[in-house]
Amino acid sequence: MIEYCLSNVGEESRQRLRAREDAVEAPCLEHCGICRREPFRVVDGDLLRGDGLEGQAGTAGTDERSK
């Protein structure tokens, strides 16, 4: 499952994520500090973050795990 905040995803990425059956959009995932600084997703419970996520919305940035 991929979870993402509406305010943290650009329109193009949002459209790609909405096309996925495993993606869930939320008004807030309560990661506000990260949300203000950089793109992020929660994939299968793991927080993924980084600028590369916007270009990888179709794959949810599965190569960029948080440290």
VOLOVEX-262618 format. One record per residue: x, y, z of N, C-alpha, C, O, CB in turn; residue number from 1. Coordinates in Angstrom, 2 decimals. Glycine has a CB too. Layout:
BEGIN
+---------+---------+---------+---------+---------+---------+---------+---------+---------+---------+---------+---------+---------+---------+---------+-----+
!     nc1 !     nc2 !     nc3 !    cac1 !    cac2 !    cac3 !     cc1 !     cc2 !     cc3 !     oc1 !     oc2 !     oc3 !    cbc1 !    cbc2 !    cbc3 !   i !
+---------+---------+---------+---------+---------+---------+---------+---------+---------+---------+---------+---------+---------+---------+---------+-----+
!       X !       Y !       Z !       X !       Y !       Z !       X !       Y !       Z !       X !       Y !       Z !       X !       Y !       Z ! NUM !
...
+---------+---------+---------+---------+---------+---------+---------+---------+---------+---------+---------+---------+---------+---------+---------+-----+
//
This chain:
BEGIN
+---------+---------+---------+---------+---------+---------+---------+---------+---------+---------+---------+---------+---------+---------+---------+-----+
!     nc1 !     nc2 !     nc3 !    cac1 !    cac2 !    cac3 !     cc1 !     cc2 !     cc3 !     oc1 !     oc2 !     oc3 !    cbc1 !    cbc2 !    cbc3 !   i !
+---------+---------+---------+---------+---------+---------+---------+---------+---------+---------+---------+---------+---------+---------+---------+-----+
!    0.84 !   -1.17 !    0.00 !    0.00 !    0.00 !    0.00 !    0.89 !    1.24 !    0.00 !    1.91 !    1.29 !    0.69 !   -0.96 !    0.00 !    1.21 !   1 !
!    0.50 !    2.23 !   -0.77 !    1.20 !    3.51 !   -0.85 !    0.27 !    4.57 !   -0.28 !   -0.86 !    4.73 !   -0.75 !    1.63 !    3.84 !   -2.31 !   2 !
!    0.74 !    5.30 !    0.70 !   -0.03 !    6.40 !    1.27 !    0.72 !    7.70 !    0.99 !    1.95 !    7.75 !    1.03 !   -0.26 !    6.21 !    2.81 !   3 !
!   -0.04 !    8.76 !    0.70 !    0.59 !   10.05 !    0.43 !   -0.34 !   11.19 !    0.84 !   -1.56 !   11.05 !    0.82 !    0.95 !   10.17 !   -1.06 !   4 !
!    0.28 !   12.31 !    1.22 !   -0.47 !   13.52 !    1.59 !   -0.79 !   14.31 !    0.32 !    0.06 !   14.47 !   -0.55 !    0.35 !   14.40 !    2.59 !   5 !
!   -1.99 !   14.79 !    0.23 !   -2.39 !   15.59 !   -0.92 !   -1.51 !   16.82 !   -1.09 !   -1.18 !   17.20 !   -2.21 !   -3.84 !   16.01 !   -0.79 !   6 !
!   -1.13 !   17.45 !    0.00 !   -0.34 !   18.68 !   -0.09 !    1.13 !   18.42 !   -0.41 !    1.88 !   19.36 !   -0.66 !   -0.44 !   19.46 !    1.21 !   7 !
!    1.56 !   17.16 !   -0.41 !    2.96 !   16.83 !   -0.62 !    3.23 !   16.25 !   -2.01 !    4.37 !   15.91 !   -2.33 !    3.42 !   15.85 !    0.42 !   8 !
!    2.20 !   16.14 !   -2.84 !    2.32 !   15.51 !   -4.15 !    1.88 !   16.49 !   -5.23 !    0.82 !   17.10 !   -5.14 !    1.48 !   14.20 !   -4.22 !   9 !
!    2.71 !   16.63 !   -6.25 !    2.36 !   17.47 !   -7.38 !    1.25 !   16.85 !   -8.21 !    0.95 !   15.66 !   -8.07 !    3.58 !   17.73 !   -8.25 !  10 !
!    0.64 !   17.63 !   -9.07 !   -0.51 !   17.17 !   -9.86 !   -0.17 !   15.97 !  -10.75 !   -0.94 !   15.02 !  -10.83 !   -1.03 !   18.31 !  -10.72 !  11 !
!    0.97 !   16.01 !  -11.41 !    1.34 !   14.91 !  -12.30 !    1.52 !   13.61 !  -11.52 !    1.03 !   12.55 !  -11.92 !    2.64 !   15.25 !  -13.06 !  12 !
!    2.23 !   13.68 !  -10.40 !    2.41 !   12.50 !   -9.55 !    1.09 !   12.03 !   -8.97 !    0.85 !   10.83 !   -8.86 !    3.40 !   12.79 !   -8.43 !  13 !
!    0.25 !   12.96 !   -8.58 !   -1.05 !   12.61 !   -8.02 !   -1.88 !   11.80 !   -9.02 !   -2.52 !   10.83 !   -8.64 !   -1.82 !   13.88 !   -7.61 !  14 !
!   -1.86 !   12.21 !  -10.29 !   -2.61 !   11.49 !  -11.31 !   -2.08 !   10.06 !  -11.48 !   -2.85 !    9.11 !  -11.61 !   -2.53 !   12.24 !  -12.65 !  15 !
!   -0.74 !    9.91 !  -11.47 !   -0.16 !    8.56 !  -11.58 !   -0.50 !    7.71 !  -10.36 !   -0.80 !    6.52 !  -10.50 !    1.36 !    8.65 !  -11.75 !  16 !
!   -0.45 !    8.31 !   -9.18 !   -0.77 !    7.55 !   -7.97 !   -2.25 !    7.17 !   -7.93 !   -2.59 !    6.06 !   -7.52 !   -0.41 !    8.38 !   -6.73 !  17 !
!   -3.12 !    8.06 !   -8.36 !   -4.56 !    7.75 !   -8.37 !   -4.88 !    6.59 !   -9.30 !   -5.87 !    5.89 !   -9.09 !   -5.36 !    8.99 !   -8.79 !  18 !
!   -4.06 !    6.38 !  -10.31 !   -4.28 !    5.28 !  -11.24 !   -3.91 !    3.92 !  -10.64 !   -4.28 !    2.88 !  -11.19 !   -3.49 !    5.52 !  -12.52 !  19 !
!   -3.19 !    3.93 !   -9.55 !   -2.77 !    2.68 !   -8.89 !   -3.84 !    2.20 !   -7.93 !   -4.45 !    3.00 !   -7.22 !   -1.43 !    2.88 !   -8.15 !  20 !
!   -4.07 !    0.92 !   -7.91 !   -5.06 !    0.35 !   -6.99 !   -4.55 !    0.30 !   -5.55 !   -5.35 !    0.24 !   -4.62 !   -5.44 !   -1.04 !   -7.44 !  21 !
!   -3.23 !    0.33 !   -5.38 !   -2.66 !    0.21 !   -4.04 !   -2.30 !    1.55 !   -3.40 !   -1.63 !    1.58 !   -2.36 !   -1.43 !   -0.66 !   -4.10 !  22 !
!   -2.74 !    2.66 !   -3.99 !   -2.41 !    3.99 !   -3.47 !   -3.62 !    4.60 !   -2.75 !   -4.76 !    4.47 !   -3.20 !   -1.94 !    4.93 !   -4.60 !  23 !
!   -3.33 !    5.26 !   -1.62 !   -4.37 !    5.90 !   -0.81 !   -3.94 !    7.34 !   -0.56 !   -2.87 !    7.58 !    0.00 !   -4.60 !    5.13 !    0.53 !  24 !
!   -4.78 !    8.30 !   -0.97 !   -4.45 !    9.69 !   -0.67 !   -5.12 !   10.09 !    0.63 !   -6.22 !    9.65 !    0.96 !   -4.87 !   10.63 !   -1.82 !  25 !
!   -4.42 !   10.94 !    1.37 !   -4.91 !   11.40 !    2.66 !   -4.70 !   12.90 !    2.77 !   -3.75 !   13.44 !    2.19 !   -4.20 !   10.65 !    3.83 !  26 !
!   -5.56 !   13.59 !    3.51 !   -5.33 !   15.02 !    3.70 !   -4.06 !   15.26 !    4.52 !   -3.40 !   16.28 !    4.33 !   -6.55 !   15.66 !    4.40 !  27 !
!   -3.72 !   14.33 !    5.44 !   -2.52 !   14.49 !    6.26 !   -2.12 !   13.13 !    6.81 !   -2.96 !   12.37 !    7.30 !   -2.75 !   15.51 !    7.42 !  28 !
!   -0.83 !   12.81 !    6.74 !   -0.30 !   11.58 !    7.33 !    0.47 !   11.86 !    8.61 !    1.12 !   10.97 !    9.16 !    0.60 !   10.86 !    6.32 !  29 !
!    0.40 !   13.09 !    9.08 !    1.01 !   13.52 !   10.34 !    2.53 !   13.38 !   10.35 !    3.13 !   13.00 !   11.35 !    0.44 !   12.72 !   11.48 !  30 !
!    3.15 !   13.71 !    9.22 !    4.61 !   13.82 !    9.10 !    4.91 !   15.25 !    8.65 !    5.68 !   15.47 !    7.71 !    5.20 !   12.75 !    8.08 !  31 !
!    4.31 !   16.22 !    9.33 !    4.33 !   17.62 !    8.87 !    5.74 !   18.20 !    8.71 !    5.98 !   18.95 !    7.76 !    3.56 !   18.48 !    9.83 !  32 !
!    6.66 !   17.88 !    9.60 !    8.02 !   18.39 !    9.48 !    8.68 !   17.93 !    8.19 !    9.33 !   18.73 !    7.51 !    8.85 !   17.96 !   10.67 !  33 !
!    8.53 !   16.67 !    7.86 !    9.09 !   16.12 !    6.62 !    8.33 !   16.69 !    5.43 !    8.93 !   17.05 !    4.42 !    9.02 !   14.57 !    6.62 !  34 !
!    7.02 !   16.76 !    5.56 !    6.16 !   17.23 !    4.47 !    6.55 !   18.64 !    4.02 !    6.51 !   18.95 !    2.83 !    4.69 !   17.21 !    4.91 !  35 !
!    6.93 !   19.49 !    4.96 !    7.34 !   20.86 !    4.63 !    8.69 !   20.90 !    3.91 !    8.95 !   21.82 !    3.14 !    7.41 !   21.71 !    5.89 !  36 !
!    9.55 !   19.91 !    4.16 !   10.91 !   19.92 !    3.63 !   11.10 !   19.18 !    2.32 !   11.87 !   19.62 !    1.47 !   11.83 !   19.35 !    4.62 !  37 !
!   10.39 !   18.04 !    2.14 !   10.68 !   17.21 !    0.97 !    9.52 !   16.27 !    0.67 !    8.66 !   16.04 !    1.52 !   11.96 !   16.39 !    1.20 !  38 !
!    9.49 !   15.73 !   -0.56 !    8.47 !   14.74 !   -0.91 !    8.67 !   13.47 !   -0.08 !    9.80 !   13.10 !    0.25 !    8.52 !   14.41 !   -2.42 !  39 !
!    7.56 !   12.82 !    0.25 !    7.64 !   11.54 !    0.94 !    6.41 !   10.71 !    0.63 !    5.38 !   11.24 !    0.22 !    7.78 !   11.74 !    2.45 !  40 !
!    6.52 !    9.41 !    0.84 !    5.41 !    8.47 !    0.74 !    5.57 !    7.48 !    1.88 !    6.67 !    7.30 !    2.41 !    5.38 !    7.74 !   -0.65 !  41 !
!    4.50 !    6.84 !    2.27 !    4.56 !    5.72 !    3.20 !    4.17 !    4.49 !    2.38 !    3.04 !    4.37 !    1.91 !    3.60 !    5.93 !    4.46 !  42 !
!    5.12 !    3.58 !    2.21 !    4.92 !    2.39 !    1.39 !    5.04 !    1.17 !    2.28 !    6.09 !    0.89 !    2.86 !    5.95 !    2.33 !    0.21 !  43 !
!    3.94 !    0.44 !    2.38 !    3.89 !   -0.74 !    3.24 !    4.40 !   -0.44 !    4.65 !    5.09 !   -1.26 !    5.26 !    4.70 !   -1.88 !    2.63 !  44 !
!    4.06 !    0.74 !    5.15 !    4.44 !    1.13 !    6.51 !    5.80 !    1.77 !    6.63 !    6.14 !    2.29 !    7.69 !    4.39 !   -0.04 !    7.38 !  45 !
!    6.61 !    1.75 !    5.56 !    7.95 !    2.35 !    5.58 !    7.91 !    3.76 !    5.00 !    7.30 !    3.98 !    3.95 !    8.95 !    1.48 !    4.79 !  46 !
!    8.55 !    4.69 !    5.67 !    8.63 !    6.07 !    5.20 !    9.72 !    6.18 !    4.14 !   10.88 !    5.89 !    4.41 !    8.90 !    7.04 !    6.38 !  47 !
!    9.33 !    6.60 !    2.94 !   10.27 !    6.85 !    1.84 !   10.31 !    8.34 !    1.61 !    9.26 !    8.99 !    1.59 !    9.87 !    6.08 !    0.53 !  48 !
!   11.48 !    8.90 !    1.45 !   11.58 !   10.35 !    1.29 !   12.65 !   10.73 !    0.30 !   13.57 !    9.96 !    0.03 !   11.85 !   11.01 !    2.61 !  49 !
!   12.52 !   11.93 !   -0.24 !   13.53 !   12.44 !   -1.15 !   12.96 !   13.04 !   -2.41 !   11.82 !   12.76 !   -2.80 !   14.47 !   11.35 !   -1.51 !  50 !
!   13.75 !   13.89 !   -3.05 !   13.32 !   14.59 !   -4.25 !   13.02 !   13.64 !   -5.40 !   12.21 !   13.99 !   -6.26 !   14.37 !   15.58 !   -4.67 !  51 !
!   13.63 !   12.48 !   -5.46 !   13.41 !   11.54 !   -6.54 !   12.00 !   10.95 !   -6.58 !   11.60 !   10.37 !   -7.59 !   14.39 !   10.44 !   -6.45 !  52 !
!   11.26 !   11.09 !   -5.50 !    9.91 !   10.51 !   -5.45 !    8.96 !   11.16 !   -6.43 !    8.10 !   10.47 !   -6.99 !    9.34 !   10.63 !   -4.06 !  53 !
!    9.08 !   12.44 !   -6.67 !    8.15 !   13.11 !   -7.59 !    8.23 !   12.52 !   -8.98 !    7.20 !   12.38 !   -9.64 !    8.44 !   14.60 !   -7.64 !  54 !
!    9.41 !   12.17 !   -9.44 !    9.56 !   11.59 !  -10.75 !    9.26 !   10.09 !  -10.78 !    9.21 !    9.49 !  -11.86 !   10.94 !   11.83 !  -11.25 !  55 !
!    9.05 !    9.49 !   -9.61 !    8.84 !    8.05 !   -9.54 !    7.48 !    7.70 !   -8.95 !    7.33 !    6.64 !   -8.35 !    9.93 !    7.40 !   -8.73 !  56 !
!    6.50 !    8.56 !   -9.11 !    5.20 !    8.29 !   -8.51 !    4.61 !    6.97 !   -8.96 !    3.89 !    6.32 !   -8.21 !    4.24 !    9.41 !   -8.83 !  57 !
!    4.91 !    6.59 !  -10.17 !    4.39 !    5.31 !  -10.65 !    4.97 !    4.12 !   -9.92 !    4.33 !    3.08 !   -9.80 !    4.67 !    5.16 !  -12.12 !  58 !
!    6.20 !    4.28 !   -9.41 !    6.83 !    3.20 !   -8.65 !    6.93 !    3.55 !   -7.18 !    7.42 !    2.74 !   -6.38 !    8.21 !    2.90 !   -9.21 !  59 !
!    6.48 !    4.72 !   -6.81 !    6.48 !    5.19 !   -5.42 !    7.86 !    5.32 !   -4.83 !    8.00 !    5.35 !   -3.60 !    5.67 !    4.27 !   -4.58 !  60 !
!    8.89 !    5.39 !   -5.66 !   10.23 !    5.60 !   -5.15 !   10.73 !    4.47 !   -4.28 !   11.40 !    4.72 !   -3.27 !   10.28 !    6.87 !   -4.37 !  61 !
!   10.44 !    3.25 !   -4.63 !   10.78 !    2.12 !   -3.78 !   12.28 !    1.95 !   -3.58 !   12.69 !    1.16 !   -2.73 !   10.22 !    0.87 !   -4.35 !  62 !
!   13.11 !    2.66 !   -4.32 !   14.55 !    2.58 !   -4.13 !   15.08 !    3.59 !   -3.13 !   16.26 !    3.55 !   -2.79 !   15.25 !    2.76 !   -5.44 !  63 !
!   14.25 !    4.50 !   -2.67 !   14.72 !    5.55 !   -1.78 !   14.13 !    5.38 !   -0.39 !   13.14 !    6.03 !   -0.05 !   14.37 !    6.93 !   -2.35 !  64 !
!   14.72 !    4.52 !    0.40 !   14.25 !    4.28 !    1.76 !   14.85 !    5.32 !    2.70 !   15.98 !    5.75 !    2.51 !   14.62 !    2.85 !    2.23 !  65 !
!   14.07 !    5.71 !    3.70 !   14.58 !    6.67 !    4.69 !   15.62 !    6.00 !    5.57 !   15.65 !    4.78 !    5.71 !   13.43 !    7.24 !    5.55 !  66 !
!   16.46 !    6.82 !    6.14 !   17.53 !    6.29 !    7.01 !   17.09 !    6.31 !    8.45 !   17.85 !    5.91 !    9.34 !   18.83 !    7.09 !    6.85 !  67 !
+---------+---------+---------+---------+---------+---------+---------+---------+---------+---------+---------+---------+---------+---------+---------+-----+
//
